């Protein structure tokens, strides 16, 4: 077992990541349409194009991390080397230049691409680090629970403080407010990444005679049927999450007609995320994490769909359903990331190659595909339903926002549960693989 202190240190890295990731998920589309000044359709297309470009770099970053060998380990050094570039790119993405319409679109594409590339370069090694802290399959769920509890605390900071800080820093100038708010978040993120670097230790090393290159790495990934299942799950899951998170602000402002409660609404959802992540480990000690994961997706789907039938004046019920959707969906998140570590072990047993970085990078690749598609669908959906930034919306537009916020994530979760029927690495099989690897070491 690894110490609670080290689990906390690892979790702080996800706090740092989520200070930017959750800001992008929750606020970037709104920032681009209502502050920066580009159309919803353009934003949807940009989200797809940039995230697809960025996703292609994930396997390359995973291979680079796998081939890294320093006195600090394979993955930890990147937290030290890339933390400042990541912070700078974050600030640039939320900066509004004095340019014409075409210039703004070019600037948005350039800075958003840089931000996503920087996020890849630091987050792939960080994610892979979680797979080399311990060999114990049960401890892996605990590590990931700490990670996502602390990660969601980062999200809670974002939901509670972003809009108030925008008003405080901007003093009426929202463009300046967003820029300075992200600058403050970035400084905090730098500190937390450095604490993660200092407080963790890599314990699992690849075989000494391992010859891993891009060709052999891709071959072992393709032969890993469990990884293929998780890849499909990642795409579907993140499509639903990206749509719901992107449209949360629009749902509150333009459907519930309570712009004053945007911060409260998304913050309550983030509290649900934290509590759900915290309970993942106790649940998986009693229930196989594969069966639990499928059940949680079905529950989340029912809760999301139920919100469609809530009238706009039933504010409390809308908040309650959003809280419990967040709670049950995020309870499944540590289980997903613990399964990725199990997939690494399975791949090593099958091929003899331990490709931590490549496996995590491949799952993150498909996560980004899901985010790209979800963000694009959200932007395009708004455009199809004639969304007009900063104006009162028609009933047609309100209905479009409601459908996308409720039914599309529900369908995504149901598809995830269906796909997971083909995933075979249950608790007994994972424990057997761990024993076999221990004996062959």
Order of alpha helices (4+ residues) and beta strands (2+ residues): alpha-alpha-alpha-alpha-alpha-alpha-alpha-alpha-alpha-alpha-alpha-alpha-alpha-alpha-alpha-alpha-alpha
